[in-house]
Amino acid sequence: MELLPVEIAEALERGATVVTGNQRAARALRRGFDQRNKTRGLASWAPPPVMAWDAWMAALWQGLVIEGHAAQMLLNRTQEHVVWRTILEADEELASLRTVDALAEMVADAWRLVCRYEGQRRLRGADGSADTRAFQRWARTFERLCMAEGFLAQAQLEEALRGAVEKGGVGLPAGGVVLVGFDAITPAQRKLVEALRSAGVEVEELRPGVYTARRLLVEAADEQEELRVVARWVREFLEEQPGAKVAVIVPGLETQRREIDRVFREVLAPELEDIRARNEAGPYEFSLGFALAETPMVATALDLLRWVVGALPLEKVSGLLLSRYFAMTSDERGARAEFDAFELRKARMLRPEISLEGLFAAVSGSKRKAKLSRLSGALRAMRVVTNRLQGMTARTNAEWAAEMRELLEAAAWGTGAGETSVEFQTRRKWESALDELATLDFDGVQVEFAQALEALERIARQTTFAPESRDAPVQVMGPLEAAGGSFDAVWFLRAGDLSWPAVAAASPLLPWAMQRELGMPGVDAARDAEQGRRVTERVAASAKTVVFSYAKESADGRQRASQVLEGLALEETTAAELLAPESARVIVDLEEVEDDGTVAALPDQVIRGGAAVLQSQAACGFRAFAEHRLGSTELESIELGMDALESGIVVHRVMEIFWGQVKTQDALRAMTLTEREEVLDAVIGEGLRKIAQLSASDWDDAYVTMQRERLRRLLRPWLEHELARPKFAVNQREEKADNVQIGPLHLNLRVDRVDETEGGELVIDYKTGRVSTSDWLSERPDAPQLPLYAVLSDAARLGGVAFARLRVGKEMGWKGFVAGDGVLLKPDRLKTETFAAQVEEWHKVLTRLAEQFAAGEAGVRPKSYPKTCTYCGQRLLCRVVGENLEETEDEGEIGDSPGVSGG
């Protein structure tokens, strides 16, 4: 393939200006020009006059301004948005809208459409709906405002330049103009071209074509097969023709980018599966950019700036702590992760958010602060700048942009000396965004910091960032981006009748009759189909080998090849016929290694975790080993308000305080209803005291009030259940039992409550979730706490064990086993002859579990898949997947050791 089409090379040599339909084509032609000159042995040369249409328009206008032939200020998109927003905010009919930003964008799009199709005059007299009449009103105001202030919208640039050409004020290109890569010319563009020709400028429209040797139409079973087929075909093509250029064209690329990247990475560049590999090294690249705000570097900058306005969600703060763009050093990375996981996420807070001041205080008080000196220094510097910014009144956008730069400098934002090429380009684009923010001072209005930040965020969202092309052999692009390009091979994906041509949408703000009369997209299906056919024919003429493909089964249903492919003389084939069968993956026989290593003996000391050690061992030996011997813990998620665990802790605390005051059932019975309510309110207040101390807003106060009422509604009926029991007195509340022994294990326990009854002591465990006495049974009990307490209790005094189920509704009540009468009204039926026999059985089961844990038995044996694994935090280590467990019974074993199972 020629580096630069001959027709374009000749046009440049005679001094013509080459204007392309899009930026990608302009970059490709400039790169081809440079490569052509290198192959010719030239040492230096002037940059070629090749630019996209919009850039050419702006350059012509700038020339008029410099030469004094124009005085209007050309609005950039952000300035134009401000003008439209000002107009909409002044409209009383829109007073109910919280923000008009989204509507302003829609109105600006409609105005651009009107200008491109020369519809300003037609709009003024058109009839339509209430929406179109509102747009007509806003458009008239916009035109009057621009005229009064000397503004010029980008969409009206062709009209303004046409007038300047007719007056003779434009410096006309002596060598003529060559248009490349235009699938269609809008009326505004056409009139400007006609004006240039009338002024003596030669304007030529080139459609570079390539002799096409082969055109194929490939049918795939489904979209996934279609994607894999193109990846395999491209790989084979490049292996046969090293140095070739291949374009993969995808309608609606933005929604499929991730899946395409995944398949191409697997097939074209399996070496990139290594997480250490740099993405820039792959043989393919996407020409489609993405929002600047979505780049990690800029997302970090925006989050740092948001701290000036208020607290950030905890997840955002975690992201900042681990970001390489926020005062990060290799020495601090581990300490930051530990601080986030083991300190910040365990802090009590009603709302999962933290202010800059709060994080600085947390870091300053951390036991890891010596390892967080760089972070601490950045936070300290940010506090100084932030405190000053929060005390400032309205300023210009340019002043706020300077302050933002200072804050980011204080935060040590960026990567320092280790900046990659893409990061350098990102930083440069970010600086351009700040410069664009400064241009909002065109109207002389000063704003608060929050308003300036909001404008900057909008700019970053609307700014497309695409790293400079690496000239990779495979270019993935949309149909319009391919205009003006030529390749060795093209594969056009998703060419089914449900996805191509893409359906254009009409503007809801413009009169339908006007849109149809002016030929705007989205109002005439036949016209839109014809446009799609022109694009398809252009693609079919852009390479020697062209392949169109479609999936019979798409996400939207069954489909056939698009009708616009008719007449292209395509050779039809299937995916199976096009490529040889894909070689089956070699399944390597499992190598079994004798695991004769021994696990280190447990230290002769208390094992942390209490009864949860036995609970984990019963659920899965690997879970117990990972959590209680390796110390592997799941990263805690922080929820708004109290999570289920915190709510349960509060209930425990309230019941502890209540029975500490009341002590016996007789005392409870002797209370009047008013006295009982007073005591209950007091103990609820004490139970929520620490939570209430976290309150920092009206929302927090309302939340605490709601929790008080929730506890009242829960505990009022619960006290009736307490009164219905046989007579009792509370002997122990949240009593600690340190260094107790079960088998070889030494544990610390805490018993929720022990009551003295006529039938002996009743050991009680409060539960706010769903529980049953069946949780105590089997060789692998789900809830071994109460069985363990029973085993360790004095058998002569033990009268029973019971769950106190504190749940609203029918599930509220007692569930337990007892030794005799006088303990519970309706105990569950024992599974053994006597309660003593049940306790003995529990002793055997729990001793066996303790011995398994001590011996390091860590096979991946979930008791009941998938239930056991659903909330397990060790899935990343054990790598249990459903297909490995489909035939597994409840007690089935998966793997015999951590080594075999992948642990």
N, C-alpha and C positions, 0 to 999 in steps of 0.2 A: 504493500500500500504506500502511495506517495505521502511524504511527510506533510506536504502542502499541495492541495489541488492546483493543477497547472493554471486554470483560469484565474484563481485568486492570486497566485504568485505573479502572473503577468499584470494583473490589475494593480498590485502594489508597486511593481517596477515602474509603471507609468505614472505613479503618484496618486492613485485613487485612494479614497477613504473607504474602508470595508466596514459596513455596519451589519451586525448580526441580530438575530431575533432573541437571543438570550446570552447571559454572561458565560455559560459553559462553552458555547461555540466560540465566543471571542477569545477565551483563554486557550482553547485548543488550537485555534488558528495562530495566535501569537507564539505558542510553543512550537507549532510546526514551522513557522517562519524562522525562529531561532535555530531549530535543529537543521533546517535546510541550509542556513548560512554556515553553520559549523561544518557540515559535510562538504561545503564548497571551500573550506579552508580559510574563511574570513576571520580576522582577529577581533574586529569590532564592527558594530553597525547601529544605526539609529532604530529606536523602537518603532514597530510598524503602526500606522494609523488604523488599528483594528479595535473596534469597541462595540458594545451592545447599544441598541437603539436608545434606551434611557440615558446612558452615559453620554452618548453623542448629543442628545437634546440638551442636557445640562451644560456640556462644553460650549455648544453654540450660544446658549443664553449667557453664560459667563463672559464670553467674548463680547457680546452686545453690551453688557454692563460695564466692562472694562473700557470699551471704546466710547462709552457715553451715549449709546443709542437706546438704552433701556434703563429705567429707574425702579421698576417694580421689584419687590423682594420675592424671590422664589421660595415658597414655603416647603420645608421638608415634611415628611409624613407626620412627625410628632407635632410640629407647629400647626399643621392643618387639623389634626385631631383636637388640639386645644381650641381652635376657632369654632369647629363644629360643636364641641362640647359646650362652649360659652353660649352658642345660639340655642342649643337644646335646653340648657339650664334656665334660660330666660323664658322658656315656653311654659306658661302656667298649666297647660293641659298635661304636662309631664311631671307635675309636682309630686305625684305619688311614687315616682321611681326613686329608689335609694341611690342609684348611680346611673348616669346616662352614657358611660364609657362604651358599653357594648353597642348601644344604639348609635353612638357617634361613629363607630367603625362601620356599621352597616350603611349609614347615610353617606359616609365618604366613599364606600364601594359603589353605591348607586350613582353618585355624582361622577366618579371616574368613568362609569359605563356611559352615562349621558354624554360626556365630553368626547370620549373615543368615537362615539357614533354620531357626533354632530347633532345632538338632540336638544340643545338648550332652548331654541325657539319653539320647537315642537312641544317641549315640556310645559311652557308657559300657558298654552291654550288647550292642553289635553284634559279630558274628563277622566275621572277615576274614583276610587274608593276613598274613604276617610284617610287611610294611610298615605295614599298618593297625594291627596290634597295637602296633608301635613308636610310631606316631602317638598312639594312645590313651594310652600310657604317658607320652609327652612332654606331651600335653594335660593329663593329671591333674596332672603336676608344675607346669605353667604355672599352672593354676587355684589350686593350693595356694600357690605362690609369690606370686601376685598378691594373694591373700587375706591372706597373712602380712605382706606389705610395704605393703599399701594401694594397689596398682596397679589401674588400669582400662584394658583394651585398647580401642582405637577400635572394634573390631568388636562389643563388648559395650555400647556407649553407648546404643543404642536400648533394650536391656533395662533398664539402670540408670535411664534417664529415665522409662521406663514405670512402674517402681517408685516413683519420686519423684512422678509425676503421681497415681498411685493414693493416695499418702500426703498429697497436697495441698501438696507443697513447691515446685512449679514455678510461676514467675510466668507464667500463661497469657495468650496474646495476646487482648486484648479484642475485637479486630475479626475474629477468626477466622483460619483458615489456608487458603490457596489453593495447591493442588499443580498445577504446570504442567510438562509435558514428561516424564512418567513413562510409559515403555512397559510397565513391569511394576513391581509393588510386591512387595518381598520379604516373607516372613512376619514378620520382625522389624519392618519398617517398618509393616506392616499392623496389628500388635498395638499399636504406639505410637499410630497414628492412632485405633484403636478406644478406647484409653485416654483420649485427648484428647477424643473425642466423649462418652465416658461422664462426663468431668469438665465437660461443658457447652460445650466449644469447638466451634464450627462449622468443620468441615473439608470443603472443597469441592475436587473434582478437575476442573480445566478442561482441555479439549482444544481450544484455539483452532483453528478451521478457516477456510479461505479458499475461496470459491466457485471451483471449478475449471472453466474454460471449455474447456480443451483438454488431453487426455492422449494422449501418443504413445508408441509402442514402435518404436525405431529399430534396424535390423539393420545391422551393419557387417561388412566382409569379415574384418578382423583388428583386434587391439587398437590398433595404431598408427593405422589409419584411424578407429577409434572416437574416439580422443583428438583427432585433428585436426578431426573433424566437430564435436565439442562445442565446441572452441575457436572455430571459424569461426561456429558458430551463436550462441554467446554474444556474439561481437563484433557480429554483425548485429543481435541483439536489443537490445544497448545502444545501437547507432547509431540504431535506430528509437525506442527509449524511453530517452532520457538521464535519469539519475537513478534508474533501476530498480535493484532489488536481486536478484541472481541467486545461487543456491546450487548449487554443483557437489558432489554427494555421491559419495564413492568408498569402497566397502568395502576394507579393507586399505590405507588411504591411506599409512601409514608406509613401505610397501615401494615405492610408486609415486610418491612425492613428487618425486624428482629428475626423472623423465621428464615428469611433468605440468608441472613448473616450466619445463622446457626448451621444451615445445611451446607453453605459454601465453605464455611470453616472446616466442617467435617470432611468434605469431599476434596476441595481444592487446596486446603492448607491444614492438614491434620496436625502439623507441628505447632499450630497456634492453640491447640487444645491445652497445651501447657500454660498454666496461669501466669508463668513468669515471662512468657513471650510477649513481645510488643506488637500490638495490632497493626502498627504502621508497616510491618514487614510482609503482609499478606499479598497475594497476587491479584487481589480484587479490591475495588474501592467504590463507595457510593458517591455519586456526584451530587445527590440531594443532601443539603445541609439540614441542620436542626436549630432550634431556638437557642440563642446565646445563653439564655437563663438556665438551660438544661445542662450546660457543660459543668462538670464538677467544680472547676476553678471559680466560675462566676456564681454558681449556686452558693458556694462558701462565702464569697464577698457579700452577696445580698443578705445572707443570714447574719453575718457580722454587723451589717448596717442596721438590720431590723432590731438589734439589741438596743439601739438608741431609743426606739419607740416604746419598747416594753419587753416583757419576758418572752422567751422562746419555748415552744414545746420541747419536752425532754428529749424526744427522738431527734430533733434538730440539734440540740446541744450535744448529744452523743455523736452525731455525725461530725460536728465541728471538732470535738475532742480527738476524733480519729482521722480527721482530714489532713492530708499532707500539705494543704495550703494555708493552715492556720498555725503559725509558729511551731511547726513540727521539726523535731530532730530525731535521728535514728535512735539516740540514747533514751529518748522519752516515750517512744511509741508504746512499749510494753507497759510502762507505768501508767500511761494515760488510759490504756484499755482496762487495766486493773482498777483504776480509780472509777471509771465509768461503770464497770460491772459490779464491783463489790462495795462501793461507797455511794456514788451518786444515785444509782438505781435502788438502793436500799433505804434511801432517805425518805422519811415520812412527808407526804405532801398531799393536799386535797386536790390540787390541779397539777397534772403532770407537765409543769413548765417551770423554768428557772430564769431569773434575771441575771444580768451581768454581775451585779453586786452579789447576788446569791451564789453564783459559781465561784467568784473570787473568794468569798468567805469559806466555801466548802473546800477549795484547794488550799487555802491558808491553814485550815484546821485539819487537813488530811495527814494521816500518818505517813503518806508517800510524798509529802510536800518537798522533801529534799531532792526527790527524783523528778519534780515537776517545775524546776526553776525557770525554764524557758517559757512554759505556759503561764506561770504565775507573773512573770515579768510582762508578758504581753497583756494579760488581763489588767494589771496595774496601770499600764500605759493607756489602755482603752478606757479605763474608768475616768482618768483625767480628762480625756477628750470628750467622752460621753457626758460627763457632768457639765462640762462647758456648753456642749451642744444643747442639752436639755434646758439650759437657762437662757438660750438665745431666742429672740423674737423672729419675726418674718425677715427673710433675706432673699436675695436674687438666687436663681437656680445656679448661676455660675459660682456664687459664693458657697452654696451648699455642695456643689461638685468638688470644690477645693477642700472643703471640710471632710467630705467622704474619702478623698484621697489620703488626708491626714490620718483619719481613723484607721483605714486599712494599713497604712504604714505603721501605726502604733501596734496593730494586731500582727505585724510581721506576716501579712498576707502574701502568698506566692510561694515559690519554690527556691528562690535564691539562685545560686550559681548552677544548680542542676536542672535548669529549665529545658524542656524538650522543645522541638520546633513547633509542635502543635500548641504547647502551652504558651510559647512566645506569641504565636498568632492569636491565641485566645486573649492574652493580656492586651495586645494591640487593639483587638476588637472591643474590649472592655473600655479602653481609653477613648475610643471613638464614641461609645455609648455615653460616657460622661461628657464628652464634648457636645454631643447631640442634646443632652440635658441642658447644657448652658445656652443652647440656642432658644430655649423657651422663654428667655428674657425679652423676646422680640415685642411682647405686648406691654412691657414695663410693670407687670404685676409681680409683687413679692409674695412668697409662699412660706409656709412652715416647713420644717424638716420632713415631717411625715408626708406632706404633699409632694415634695421633691423626690422622696424615695419611691413613692407610688408611681410617679412619672418615669423614674429610672427603671423600675421593674417592668413597666409596660414597654419601654424601649428595648429592654433585654429580651422580653418575650417575643417581640415583633422582629428583632434583628436575627437574620439567618446567619449561622456560622457554618462555614464549610472549609475545612483545612485545605491548603493549597494541594493541588493534585500531585500525586507521586508518579503519575503517568504509568499506573499499574496496567498490566496487559488486559485485565477484565474491568470494564466500566459498567456499573449498574446504575441505570437512570430511568427517568420517566419518558414517555413518548415525546413531549414537547421539548425536553432538554436535549434530545437527540437531533433536533433540527440543526442542519448545517454541518453535521458530522459525517465522516466516512470511515469505514472500518473494514477489516478483513472478513469478519463474520458478525452477524447479528442474530440474536435469538429473542423473539418477541413472546414473552410469557402472557398467560391469561387472555388469549385472543378468542375467548368464547363469546357467544351472543349475549350473555348476561353481564359481562364485564367490559366489553369493548364494542363500540366506542363508549366512553364514559358519559353518563347522563349529565348534561349541563342543567343548572338551576337558573330559573328566571328570577329577576329581582322583585321582591314583594312590595317595594316602595314605588315602582314605576308603573304607569298605566300599561296594561297588557297590549292594547291596540298599538300604542306607540312602540313598544319593544318589537312587536311583530313587523310593523311597517319599516322600522330602521334596521331590521335583520339582526337583532341582538340574540345572543345564545340562550337556549333554554325555552324558546317559545315555538319553534318550528322543528319538529322531529326530523323531517326530510332534510332540512338545511343542516341540522347538526350531524345527521348521518353522512351527508356529503362532505362535511368538514372532516369527519373521522376517516372517510375514504381517502381524502387527500393526504392526511397524515400517514395513513397506512401505506399508500403508494410511495410516499417519500421515504419511509423506512425500508420498503422493499427494494429501493434503488440505491441504498447506502452501503452495500457490501457485496462482495462476490458470492458469499454464501449467506442466505437468509432463511431462518427457520421461524415459523409461527407455530405456537402450540396452545392447546386448551385442554381442560379436564372435563370429561363427560359428567362427572359428579362434582359440583362445586358447592361452596357453602350456601349458595342461594338456590340450589336444586340442579336438576339435570339440564344440560345445555348442549348446543351444537356449535360448530365453528361460526364465528361472526360473519354476517352477510357482507361486510365491507371487504372481506377477503376474496369474494367472487371476482373473477376476471384477472387474477394475478397469476394464473397458470401454475398453481402450486401442486407439487407432487405429494400426494397423500400417503402417510405411513403411520405406524403406531410406535409407541415407545419401545415395545419388545422387538420390533423389526429394525429400528434405528440403531440400537446398541446391543452388543452381545450380552448374554445373561450376566448379571453381576455375580462375581465370584463370591461364593459363600464364605462367611467369616470362619476362620479356623478356630475351632473350639479346642483349646488346650486341655488335656487331661488334668484333672485335679491332682496336684502333687501332695501326698499326705506325708507330713513330717511328724515323727514321734515327739509328742510334747511331754518330755520327761523332766522338764524344769519344774522346780518347786517354787511356790509362792512364799515370799518371806513370811515368817511367823508374825502373828499379831504381837504388838508390844504389850507388856503386862501393865496395862493402864486402861482407863475408861475410854471407850470408843464413842466418839461424838455421834449424835443422831437419835439416841434413845430407842424407843420401840420402832421407829421408822427404819432402823437397820434390818430388823426381822421382817417388816412389811415389804421392804424392797427385795429381800432375798426370796420371799414367798412369791412375789410378782415375777421376778426374773433375776437369776443369779448374776447376770452381767450388769444389770442396773445397780444392784447392791454393791458390786465390786467397783464399778465406775464412780458411783456417788460417794461411797463411804470409805473406800480405800485409795482410789486415785484422786478423790477430791474434785471430780468433774461436776460442775453445776450448770444448769441452764440459765441463760441470760434472762433476768426478770423483765417482764413487760410491765409498764406503769399505766394504770388506768385512771380515768377521771373519777375523783372521789375515792372511796374505799373499795378494794376488791373483795372477793369472797373470803379470803383468808383474814384480812383485817376486820371485816364484819364479824367473823366468828370469834376473833380475839376480843372484840368489844363485848360480845354477848358473854363470853367467859368471865371477863372482868366485872361486868354488871352483876352476874350471879354470885361471884365471889364476894363482892361488897355487900350485896343484899343479905346473904346468909351469914355474913360476919356480924351483921346487926341483929337479924331476926333470930337466928340460931336454931329454933325448933318449930315443928309444925304447930304445936300448941300456941306458941307466941303468934304465929301467922294467923291462926284461927281466931285468936282473941282480938285482933285488930279490927277496927271499923273499916268500911270501904274507903272513907276519906283518909284515915291514917295509912292504909296500905298504899293509896295513890301518892301520898306525900313522900313516903319512904321510897317508893318505886321511882318517882321523879328525881329524888335526890341522888339515888345510886346510879340512875341513867346519866345524870349530869356529871357525876364523878367518872363514870366509865368513858364518857366522851370528852373528858377534860383535855387530854392531850390532843385530840383531834380538833377541838374547838380552838386551842391555842395556835393552830396552824392557819386559822381564818385570817384572810387579808383583804376581803372584799365583801360586798353585799351578797354575791353569789355564794361565797363560802358560808356566810352566816345562814343563808336560806338552806343550804345543804345540811348543815349541822342540825338545824331545826327539823328538817325532814327526817333525819336519822333518829332524832329523839322521838318523834311521833311513830316511826316504824318500830322502835323498840317497845314503846308503850303497847302498841297493838299486838306485838308478839308476846310480851311477858304478862300482860293482864290475863289472858286465857291460860297461860302456862301455870300461873299460881293456882288456878282452879284445879289443874291436874295434880299439883303438889298437895293440895288439901284433900283430894280424893284418895290418896294413898293411905296405907296403914300408918300408924303413928311412928314418927321418926324424929331424930335430932341430928343435926349436922356436926360431925366430929372433926372433919378435915376439909380444908379448902385449898386447892392448888398447892398441895403439899409436895415438897421435893423428897425424892428417895435417891440418894447418891450412892454410886458404886455398888449397885445390886448385881448379882451374878445369875446368868442363865447359861448353862453349859460352860463353854470356855470364854464367854463374853462378859465384860464388865460394862454396865450402862448406867447413865443417870436418867431418872424418870421423874415425871411430874403427874400426880394423880389429880384429876379435876375436883373430885369430891368423894368423901366417904361418909355415909349416914349410919347411925346406930338405930336398928329396928328391933322389934321383938323377936325376929327370926335370925338376928345376927347382923354383921356389917354388910352394907350394900355399897359396892364400888361403882361409881357413876362416871360416865364419859359423856360430856355435852357434845351434841352433834347438830349442826344446822343444815347439813346435807342429807341425802337419802341414805339410810343405813338399815341393816337387818341383822338378826342374830345369825343368819346363814353366813355372814361375813367372818364369823369366828371359826367356821367349820372347815373341814378337808385338810389334806396334808399341806396345803398352801393357803392359809387363811388371808383374806383381803384386809382384815382389820385386827391384827394380833394384840393391840394395846390392852384391852380388857382381859383377854385370856392371860397375858403376861402378868398383869396386876393380880389376877386370881392365883396364879402359880406362886407368886412371891408373897402372898398374904398368909396370915395365920389361919390354917385350915379349920381350927376349932372355933374361930370367931367369924369366919366368912359365911355370910348368908346368901350372897348372890352378886351378880354383876349385871349392869344394865346401861343401855343407851338412853340418855335423856334427849329425845328428839324435839328440838325447839324449832318447829316448822309450822307456819300458818296453815290451818286447814285440817283435814282428816288425818294427816300424817303426824300431827302433834301427839306426843304421848310417850309411853315407856315400852321398851323392848329389852327383855333380859331373861336370864336363867337364874333360878333360885334353888336353895337347898331345902326350903320348907315354907310353911305358912308365915304370915306376918311381915313379909318383905315387900312384895308387889301384889296388887290386886289380880292382875291377869298376866302372869309370866308365860313365856313361850314354853312349849313342850320340849323337854330334854331329848337328845338323840341317844343318850346313854341311860342306864338304869338309875343312876343317882348323879347328883351334882358333883359329888366327890370323884366319881369315875370320870366325869367330863373334865374336871380339873386335872386329873392324872393324865388323861389323853392329851390335853393341851400341853402339859409338861413335856411329854414325849415329842410332840410336834415341834414345839418351840426350841427344845434342846437340839433336835436334829437340824433345824434351820440355823441355829447358832453355830453348830459344828461345821455345817457347809460353808458358812461365811468365813469362819476362822481358817478353814482349809483352803480357801481361795477358789471354791467351786463357782466358776463364772461363765458357765455355758449360756448362750443366748437362748433362753427357754421361757418366753412369755407365757404366763399361765393361760391367757385366753386372748388370742389374736383376733381382731385388731384392738379390742377394748383395752388390753393391758398396755399396748404401745401408743395409744392415742395421745396421751398427755405426758409421755416419757420424754425427758430431756436428753436422752443418750442415743437417739436415733442416728445422729451424725457419726457416732463412734461405731455402733453395732451394724449399721447399714442394713437393717431388716427391711425387706421389700415384700409386697403382697404376694408376688408370684412364688416366692420361696415358701409361703405358708399356707397355700390354698388347701393342701391335703393334710395339714397339721391338725391333730386333735388338741383338745384343751391342754393336755399335759405333754404334748409332743415336743421333742427336742429339736432345736435348730442349731447344729454345730455342737461340738463337744468341748470347745475351749475358746478362749478369746482369740487364739491364733487362727483357728479354722474359720471362725465366724467373721473375721475382719475387725475384731476389736483391737 
